Amino acid sequence: MVPPSLAEDGTKKQFLIRVTQDSYLDQYFLRNAHKLGPKFPYFDKIYQFGASKADTGNLIRESPSGSTLCARFPYGETFFMNATGRCSNGLLIIDYTALSAGLPFLKPYKEIGADFSNGVNFAVTGATALPVETLAAMNISSPYTPTSLHVQLDWMASFFNSTCHSNTECAEKNANSLFMLGEIGSNDYNYALFQRKSIQEAKQMVPQVVGAIANGVRRVIQFGATRVVVPGNFPVGCFPFYLTGFETNDSTAYDEQFHCLKDINNLSIYHNEYLQQAIDELKIQNPKTTIIYADYYNAFLWILSKAQLLGFDVNSVQKACCGIGVFSDEPAEFVSSSPSVLDIERDFGD
């Protein structure tokens, strides 16, 4: 069990613990969600956009090829005892958000006959912020899904057009809704870097990627969104798929505290700074809408720094659950360590 002091040690730590994805903590939070306050503001619906860190089952329903990704053990093995399409063995951030708001887990948009009375999850594992056509023009392929943020927003428009008879009705229905725009964008850089683009080339993509996210915020506002959360990117230079794919003997490439790849993390920092500037502009343009930047980058680093206290094995916290290579403990059943075929969706990948 999580030490009691953690649940009493300030709002920030309470929130950061809630957003972990390790099944060791899942049961604790399910039992104690009502006491991990302060409570979220009242939401009656949540609408989620993004990629694998938020997908609760869209990719596995979207195409036959998607059925093999996050649709088998070890995903879902411990908590759900079934692979639901979540790229986690436990709950996702959106699951904890729903619990904190007193809502049921969000159903994926592609689930036929699902109950969407409390919101919809439009996120798709492997999704990018930029349309696949835009990426293709840069000689970057999106290997898992064509469902970019733009497509997810089109799904949203179709959904609202079928459930609202006017913009006014949509605004009324969404007055107490929460819109989660991401995390999204890291796959754009993941695909670029693993397809041999340089860090500088990936950095040049940032204005377009952030622009796509900002346009997403504008679109949800058009459908009556009054509360929007826009998460930044994680420190992916700490993730197993980068530590494996970009492993180097150059010790200066890693930071001293966590042994994370500095150049990769600096790309995330640059994206996040650019995104925060865009959010500031959106706040000015939309003064009646609450738009919040969610600092996933530092939230993740806080959890990494408290790994032992939170019950993680510090010797394996930056290793993949399975696969081969120095950052994995298991045989080569699910993950390849070759950068050319490395499955960048595994473990904490997006």
C-alpha positions as CSV (number, residue, x, y, z in Angstrom):
1,M,0.0,0.0,0.0
2,V,1.1,3.6,-0.6
3,P,2.4,5.2,2.6
4,P,-0.4,7.3,4.2
5,S,1.8,10.4,4.2
6,L,1.7,10.5,0.4
7,A,-2.1,11.0,0.4
8,E,-1.6,13.9,2.9
9,D,1.4,15.7,1.5
10,G,-0.1,18.4,-0.6
11,T,-2.3,18.8,-3.6
12,K,0.6,18.6,-6.2
13,K,1.8,15.2,-4.9
14,Q,-1.8,13.9,-4.7
15,F,-2.3,14.7,-8.4
16,L,1.1,13.5,-9.5
17,I,0.5,10.1,-7.9
18,R,-2.9,9.8,-9.4
19,V,-1.5,10.1,-12.9
20,T,0.9,7.2,-12.7
21,Q,0.1,4.1,-14.9
22,D,1.5,1.3,-12.7
23,S,-1.0,-1.3,-11.6
24,Y,0.6,-1.4,-8.1
25,L,-1.2,1.8,-7.4
26,D,-4.4,1.1,-9.3
27,Q,-6.2,-0.7,-6.5
28,Y,-5.1,1.8,-3.9
29,F,-6.7,4.7,-5.9
30,L,-9.9,2.8,-6.7
31,R,-10.3,2.3,-2.9
32,N,-9.4,5.8,-2.0
33,A,-10.4,8.0,-4.9
34,H,-13.0,9.7,-2.8
35,K,-10.3,10.9,-0.3
36,L,-7.5,11.9,-2.6
37,G,-9.1,15.4,-2.9
38,P,-9.4,18.3,-3.3
39,K,-12.2,17.2,-5.6
40,F,-12.2,18.1,-9.3
41,P,-14.6,20.8,-10.3
42,Y,-18.0,19.4,-11.4
43,F,-17.8,17.7,-14.8
44,D,-20.6,15.7,-16.2
45,K,-18.7,14.7,-19.4
46,I,-15.1,14.3,-20.5
47,Y,-14.0,14.3,-24.1
48,Q,-10.5,12.9,-24.7
49,F,-8.2,13.3,-27.7
50,G,-4.7,11.9,-28.1
51,A,-2.7,8.8,-28.7
52,S,-1.7,5.7,-26.7
53,K,-1.5,7.4,-23.3
54,A,-5.2,8.0,-23.6
55,D,-6.6,5.4,-26.0
56,T,-9.0,3.0,-24.2
57,G,-9.7,0.9,-27.3
58,N,-10.0,2.8,-30.5
59,L,-7.0,1.4,-32.4
60,I,-7.9,-2.2,-31.8
61,R,-11.3,-1.5,-33.3
62,E,-10.1,0.7,-36.1
63,S,-8.3,-1.8,-38.3
64,P,-7.2,-5.4,-38.4
65,S,-3.5,-4.3,-38.0
66,G,-4.4,-2.4,-34.8
67,S,-5.7,-5.6,-33.2
68,T,-2.1,-6.7,-32.5
69,L,-1.0,-3.5,-30.8
70,C,-1.7,-3.3,-27.0
71,A,-4.4,-6.0,-27.6
72,R,-2.6,-8.8,-25.8
73,F,-0.8,-9.5,-22.6
74,P,1.0,-8.0,-20.8
75,Y,-1.3,-5.1,-21.5
76,G,-4.3,-5.3,-19.1
77,E,-3.0,-8.5,-17.6
78,T,-3.1,-7.3,-13.9
79,F,-5.8,-4.8,-13.6
80,F,-8.5,-5.7,-16.2
81,M,-7.3,-9.2,-16.6
82,N,-8.1,-8.5,-20.3
83,A,-6.4,-6.5,-23.0
84,T,-8.8,-3.6,-23.5
85,G,-6.6,-1.7,-26.0
86,R,-5.0,0.4,-23.3
87,C,-1.2,0.6,-23.7
88,S,-0.8,-0.1,-20.0
89,N,-1.0,-2.9,-17.6
90,G,-3.0,-0.6,-15.3
91,L,-5.1,2.5,-15.7
92,L,-4.4,5.5,-17.9
93,I,-4.3,9.1,-16.9
94,I,-7.8,9.6,-18.3
95,D,-9.1,6.7,-16.2
96,Y,-7.8,8.5,-13.1
97,T,-9.3,11.7,-14.2
98,A,-12.7,10.1,-14.7
99,L,-12.4,8.5,-11.2
100,S,-11.5,11.9,-9.7
101,A,-14.6,13.5,-11.3
102,G,-16.8,10.7,-10.2
103,L,-17.5,9.4,-13.7
104,P,-17.2,6.0,-15.3
105,F,-14.3,5.1,-17.6
106,L,-14.7,6.7,-21.0
107,K,-15.7,4.4,-23.8
108,P,-13.8,4.5,-27.1
109,Y,-15.6,6.2,-29.9
110,K,-15.2,3.1,-32.1
111,E,-17.1,0.9,-29.7
112,I,-20.4,0.1,-31.3
113,G,-23.4,0.7,-29.0
114,A,-21.3,2.3,-26.3
115,D,-22.9,4.6,-23.7
116,F,-21.5,8.1,-24.4
117,S,-23.6,9.9,-21.8
118,N,-20.5,10.8,-19.8
119,G,-18.3,11.7,-22.7
120,V,-16.3,10.1,-25.5
121,N,-12.7,9.0,-25.9
122,F,-11.5,9.8,-29.4
123,A,-7.8,9.0,-28.8
124,V,-6.0,6.5,-31.0
125,T,-2.8,4.8,-30.2
126,G,-0.1,5.9,-32.6
127,A,-1.9,9.1,-33.6
128,T,-0.1,12.2,-34.6
129,A,-0.9,15.9,-34.3
130,L,-0.2,16.6,-37.9
131,P,-2.3,14.9,-40.7
132,V,-0.6,11.9,-42.2
133,E,-0.5,13.7,-45.5
134,T,1.5,16.5,-44.0
135,L,4.0,14.1,-42.5
136,A,4.2,12.2,-45.8
137,A,5.3,15.4,-47.5
138,M,8.2,15.4,-45.1
139,N,9.0,11.8,-45.9
140,I,7.7,10.6,-42.6
141,S,5.3,7.7,-42.4
142,S,2.7,7.1,-39.6
143,P,2.9,3.3,-39.3
144,Y,0.0,2.5,-37.0
145,T,-3.0,4.7,-37.9
146,P,-4.1,7.5,-40.2
147,T,-6.3,8.9,-37.4
148,S,-4.5,12.2,-36.6
149,L,-5.8,14.8,-34.3
150,H,-7.6,16.4,-37.2
151,V,-9.5,13.1,-37.9
152,Q,-10.3,12.8,-34.2
153,L,-11.7,16.3,-34.2
154,D,-13.8,15.3,-37.3
155,W,-15.1,12.4,-35.3
156,M,-16.1,14.8,-32.5
157,A,-17.9,17.1,-35.0
158,S,-19.8,14.1,-36.4
159,F,-20.7,13.1,-32.8
160,F,-21.9,16.5,-31.8
161,N,-23.8,17.1,-35.1
162,S,-25.7,13.9,-34.4
163,T,-26.5,14.8,-30.7
164,C,-27.0,18.6,-30.9
165,H,-29.5,20.4,-33.1
166,S,-27.7,23.8,-33.0
167,N,-24.5,25.5,-31.7
168,T,-26.5,26.8,-28.8
169,E,-27.7,23.4,-27.8
170,C,-24.1,22.1,-28.0
171,A,-22.9,24.9,-25.8
172,E,-25.5,24.1,-23.2
173,K,-24.7,20.4,-23.3
174,N,-21.0,21.1,-23.0
175,A,-21.2,23.8,-20.3
176,N,-20.0,21.3,-17.6
177,S,-17.7,19.2,-19.9
178,L,-13.9,18.8,-19.7
179,F,-12.0,18.6,-23.0
180,M,-8.6,16.9,-22.9
181,L,-6.5,17.8,-25.9
182,G,-3.7,15.3,-25.6
183,E,-1.1,14.5,-24.8
184,I,-0.4,14.5,-28.5
185,G,2.4,15.5,-30.8
186,S,5.2,13.3,-29.5
187,N,4.5,10.7,-32.1
188,D,5.2,13.2,-34.8
189,Y,8.7,13.5,-33.4
190,N,9.0,9.8,-32.6
191,Y,8.3,8.8,-36.2
192,A,10.6,11.5,-37.5
193,L,13.6,10.5,-35.3
194,F,13.2,6.8,-35.8
195,Q,13.0,7.3,-39.5
196,R,16.4,8.9,-39.4
197,K,15.5,12.6,-39.2
198,S,17.8,14.7,-37.1
199,I,17.0,16.4,-33.9
200,Q,17.2,19.7,-35.7
201,E,14.8,18.5,-38.4
202,A,12.4,17.4,-35.6
203,K,12.7,20.7,-33.9
204,Q,11.7,22.5,-37.1
205,M,8.4,20.5,-37.0
206,V,7.4,22.1,-33.6
207,P,5.6,25.2,-34.9
208,Q,3.4,23.0,-37.2
209,V,2.7,20.4,-34.5
210,V,1.8,23.1,-31.9
211,G,-0.3,24.9,-34.5
212,A,-2.3,21.7,-35.1
213,I,-2.9,21.4,-31.3
214,A,-3.9,25.0,-31.1
215,N,-6.3,24.6,-33.9
216,G,-7.8,21.6,-32.0
217,V,-8.4,23.9,-29.1
218,R,-10.2,26.4,-31.3
219,R,-12.4,23.6,-32.8
220,V,-13.6,22.3,-29.4
221,I,-14.4,25.8,-28.3
222,Q,-16.6,26.2,-31.4
223,F,-18.6,23.3,-30.0
224,G,-19.1,25.0,-26.6
225,A,-16.0,23.9,-24.7
226,T,-15.4,26.1,-21.7
227,R,-12.8,24.1,-19.9
228,V,-9.9,22.7,-21.9
229,V,-6.7,20.9,-20.7
230,V,-3.7,20.8,-23.0
231,P,-0.9,18.5,-21.8
232,G,2.7,18.9,-22.8
233,N,5.0,16.2,-23.9
234,F,6.7,13.8,-21.5
235,P,10.5,13.5,-21.0
236,V,10.7,10.8,-23.6
237,G,14.5,10.7,-23.4
238,C,13.9,8.8,-20.2
239,F,11.8,6.1,-22.0
240,P,13.1,2.6,-22.8
241,F,12.4,2.9,-26.5
242,Y,14.6,5.9,-26.9
243,L,17.3,4.7,-24.4
244,T,17.5,1.5,-26.6
245,G,17.1,3.0,-30.0
246,F,19.6,5.9,-29.4
247,E,22.0,4.1,-27.0
248,T,25.5,5.6,-27.2
249,N,28.8,5.2,-25.4
250,D,29.0,9.0,-25.2
251,S,28.4,9.6,-21.5
252,T,27.8,13.3,-22.1
253,A,24.6,12.4,-24.0
254,Y,22.9,11.5,-20.7
255,D,21.9,13.6,-17.8
256,E,23.5,12.7,-14.4
257,Q,20.3,12.4,-12.3
258,F,18.2,9.9,-14.4
259,H,20.5,8.8,-17.2
260,C,18.0,10.2,-19.7
261,L,19.0,11.4,-23.2
262,K,19.5,15.1,-23.0
263,D,18.9,16.0,-26.7
264,I,15.7,14.1,-26.8
265,N,14.4,15.7,-23.6
266,N,15.4,19.1,-24.8
267,L,13.2,18.6,-27.9
268,S,10.3,17.9,-25.5
269,I,11.1,21.0,-23.5
270,Y,11.2,23.1,-26.7
271,H,7.8,21.7,-27.7
272,N,6.4,22.4,-24.3
273,E,7.6,26.0,-24.2
274,Y,6.2,26.6,-27.7
275,L,2.9,25.0,-26.7
276,Q,2.6,27.2,-23.5
277,Q,3.1,30.3,-25.7
278,A,0.3,29.2,-27.9
279,I,-1.9,28.5,-25.0
280,D,-1.3,32.0,-23.6
281,E,-2.4,33.4,-27.0
282,L,-5.5,31.2,-27.0
283,K,-6.4,32.5,-23.5
284,I,-6.3,36.1,-24.8
285,Q,-8.4,35.2,-27.8
286,N,-10.9,33.2,-25.7
287,P,-11.3,35.0,-22.4
288,K,-14.5,33.1,-21.4
289,T,-12.8,29.7,-21.8
290,T,-10.5,28.2,-19.2
291,I,-7.5,26.7,-21.0
292,I,-4.9,25.0,-18.8
293,Y,-1.5,23.6,-19.6
294,A,-0.8,20.3,-17.9
295,D,2.8,19.8,-17.1
296,Y,3.2,16.1,-17.8
297,Y,7.0,16.6,-18.3
298,N,7.8,17.6,-14.7
299,A,5.0,15.3,-13.3
300,F,6.8,12.3,-14.8
301,L,10.2,13.4,-13.5
302,W,8.7,13.8,-10.0
303,I,7.4,10.3,-10.1
304,L,10.7,9.0,-11.4
305,S,12.5,10.8,-8.6
306,K,10.2,9.2,-6.0
307,A,10.2,5.7,-7.7
308,Q,11.4,3.8,-4.7
309,L,9.0,5.6,-2.3
310,L,6.1,4.8,-4.7
311,G,6.9,1.1,-4.7
312,F,8.8,0.8,-8.0
313,D,11.9,-1.3,-8.5
314,V,14.5,1.5,-9.1
315,N,16.7,-1.0,-11.1
316,S,14.0,-1.6,-13.7
317,V,11.9,1.6,-13.7
318,Q,13.4,2.7,-17.0
319,K,13.3,-0.8,-18.6
320,A,10.6,-2.1,-20.9
321,C,8.2,-4.8,-19.6
322,C,9.4,-7.1,-22.4
323,G,11.5,-7.3,-25.5
324,I,15.3,-7.4,-26.0
325,G,18.2,-5.0,-25.4
326,V,19.9,-3.5,-22.4
327,F,16.7,-1.7,-21.4
328,S,14.5,-4.8,-21.3
329,D,14.4,-7.8,-19.0
330,E,12.5,-10.3,-21.1
331,P,12.9,-12.4,-24.2
332,A,12.3,-10.9,-27.7
333,E,8.6,-11.7,-27.8
334,F,7.0,-8.2,-28.1
335,V,9.7,-5.6,-28.7
336,S,12.6,-5.4,-31.1
337,S,15.7,-3.4,-30.0
338,S,16.7,-2.6,-33.6
339,P,16.1,1.2,-34.2
340,S,14.8,0.4,-37.7
341,V,12.0,-1.8,-36.4
342,L,11.7,-0.7,-32.8
343,D,8.1,-0.7,-31.8
344,I,7.9,2.8,-30.4
345,E,4.5,2.3,-29.0
346,R,5.6,-0.2,-26.3
347,D,5.8,0.4,-22.6
348,F,5.7,4.2,-22.0
349,G,5.9,5.0,-25.7
350,D,3.1,7.2,-27.2
